Amino acid sequence: MYNRFKLVPPVIATGKKVFLCIIDKNDIPIIYETINDREVRKFLRDPDGFNYMDGELKWYENLVDHPETDRVFEIRSVQNDEFVGLIGLHKIDWKNSTAYVGYMSRKAFWGRGYMTEAVSLIDDYAFNDMGMRKLVSSVFEPNVASIKVLEKNGFKRSGTFREVQFLRDYGYVNEIHFDLLRKEWETIRGVNAEK
Ligand SMILES: CC(C)(COP(=O)(O)OP(=O)(O)OC[C@H]1O[C@@H](n2cnc3c(N)ncnc32)[C@H](O)[C@@H]1OP(=O)(O)O)[C@@H](O)C(=O)NCCC(=O)NCCS
């Protein structure tokens, strides 16, 4: 029965460890906390910066207004329905059927295979539900865990932009670009295998 005091955000995809759902506005404080965690930001584009709460609210409003270009979902744990992190499709290009995959999770959930599964779920959503043809992503070279997440999902290295970003402890680091073509994802999933 509809209960206006406890809205359940629509679920987009469910795996064994995590599920993806529409962002609940009430979760913006935990998103704000996560994105301002120094360790979470360590390999992101503005590692020494910070995000204001007002900026997070504007970011959310922008997502609400522009689902045609950016779709970001909460990653939640199947076991306890806890907020794990965010995963999204950005720069969605409908003409060329491409999108950029980005993600982050709270430290407490690192190393449990959660992001590997979350990326597999967003891949399925992008190729199955949105009819995408190619997904791209990029990682700063020292971010070994993120590289593993992409490679375990079949993403291939497409090139390296050299010395793109200054990171404390690493100096200027390379940005490695990855992509996954629809036909490769179909092979991984066994789509059309019977034909
Ligand atoms: C990078 C990140 C998404 C990885 O998420 P995760 O849920 O810990 O990843 P998984 O548990 O699925 O692990 C993927 C692989 O990386 C390995 N791994 C995890 N942390 C690692 C680390 N610090 N160093 C090396 N390998 C690591 C895991 O062991 C696993 O490999 P395996 O299956 O061979 O054992 C997470 O650490 C994160 O959100 N970091 C901050 C934000 C960020 O960097 N986002 C990505 C920007 S490109």
The ligand as a MOL file (V3000), in Angstrom:
LIG
                    3D

  0  0  0     0  0            999 V3000
M  V30 BEGIN CTAB
M  V30 COUNTS 48 50 0 0 0
M  V30 BEGIN ATOM
M  V30 1 C 37.9000 2.2460 -6.7490 0
M  V30 2 C 36.6560 1.6900 -6.0460 0
M  V30 3 C 35.4520 2.0540 -6.8720 0
M  V30 4 C 36.7840 0.1680 -5.9490 0
M  V30 5 O 35.5880 -0.3220 -5.3980 0
M  V30 6 P 35.5410 -1.7110 -4.6080 0
M  V30 7 O 34.1170 -2.0020 -4.3030 0
M  V30 8 O 36.5110 -1.6780 -3.4760 0
M  V30 9 O 36.0720 -2.7050 -5.7260 0
M  V30 10 P 35.9590 -4.2960 -5.6680 0
M  V30 11 O 35.8080 -4.7580 -4.2650 0
M  V30 12 O 34.9390 -4.6910 -6.6660 0
M  V30 13 O 37.4410 -4.6980 -6.0890 0
M  V30 14 C 37.9520 -4.6930 -7.3620 0
M  V30 15 C 39.3480 -5.2640 -7.3290 0
M  V30 16 O 40.2720 -4.2900 -6.8100 0
M  V30 17 C 41.0050 -4.8520 -5.7260 0
M  V30 18 N 41.2770 -3.7790 -4.7870 0
M  V30 19 C 40.4390 -3.1830 -3.9250 0
M  V30 20 N 41.0790 -2.2020 -3.2670 0
M  V30 21 C 42.3630 -2.1990 -3.7170 0
M  V30 22 C 43.5130 -1.4020 -3.4450 0
M  V30 23 N 43.4660 -0.3930 -2.5570 0
M  V30 24 N 44.6540 -1.6730 -4.1190 0
M  V30 25 C 44.6930 -2.6730 -5.0340 0
M  V30 26 N 43.6420 -3.4400 -5.3450 0
M  V30 27 C 42.4890 -3.2100 -4.6950 0
M  V30 28 C 40.1010 -5.9260 -5.1770 0
M  V30 29 O 40.8440 -6.8780 -4.4470 0
M  V30 30 C 39.5100 -6.4930 -6.4510 0
M  V30 31 O 40.4130 -7.3140 -7.1230 0
M  V30 32 P 40.3210 -8.9090 -7.0520 0
M  V30 33 O 38.9330 -9.2710 -7.4590 0
M  V30 34 O 41.3670 -9.3400 -7.9960 0
M  V30 35 O 40.5650 -9.2530 -5.6220 0
M  V30 36 C 36.5160 2.2870 -4.6190 0
M  V30 37 O 37.7180 2.0720 -3.9440 0
M  V30 38 C 36.2040 3.7800 -4.6130 0
M  V30 39 O 35.0580 4.1890 -4.6830 0
M  V30 40 N 37.2490 4.6230 -4.5110 0
M  V30 41 C 37.0910 6.0750 -4.4190 0
M  V30 42 C 36.4820 6.7070 -5.6560 0
M  V30 43 C 37.1620 6.2800 -6.9340 0
M  V30 44 O 38.3750 6.1500 -6.9960 0
M  V30 45 N 36.3480 6.0680 -7.9750 0
M  V30 46 C 36.8300 5.6400 -9.2690 0
M  V30 47 C 37.3870 6.7730 -10.0420 0
M  V30 48 S 38.0080 6.2410 -11.6200 0
M  V30 END ATOM
M  V30 BEGIN BOND
M  V30 1 1 1 2
M  V30 2 1 2 3
M  V30 3 1 2 4
M  V30 4 1 2 36
M  V30 5 1 4 5
M  V30 6 1 5 6
M  V30 7 2 6 7
M  V30 8 1 6 8
M  V30 9 1 6 9
M  V30 10 1 9 10
M  V30 11 2 10 11
M  V30 12 1 10 12
M  V30 13 1 10 13
M  V30 14 1 13 14
M  V30 15 1 14 15
M  V30 16 1 15 16
M  V30 17 1 15 30
M  V30 18 1 16 17
M  V30 19 1 17 18
M  V30 20 1 17 28
M  V30 21 1 18 19
M  V30 22 1 18 27
M  V30 23 2 19 20
M  V30 24 1 20 21
M  V30 25 1 21 22
M  V30 26 2 21 27
M  V30 27 1 22 23
M  V30 28 2 22 24
M  V30 29 1 24 25
M  V30 30 2 25 26
M  V30 31 1 26 27
M  V30 32 1 28 29
M  V30 33 1 28 30
M  V30 34 1 30 31
M  V30 35 1 31 32
M  V30 36 2 32 33
M  V30 37 1 32 34
M  V30 38 1 32 35
M  V30 39 1 36 37
M  V30 40 1 36 38
M  V30 41 2 38 39
M  V30 42 1 38 40
M  V30 43 1 40 41
M  V30 44 1 41 42
M  V30 45 1 42 43
M  V30 46 2 43 44
M  V30 47 1 43 45
M  V30 48 1 45 46
M  V30 49 1 46 47
M  V30 50 1 47 48
M  V30 END BOND
M  V30 END CTAB
M  END
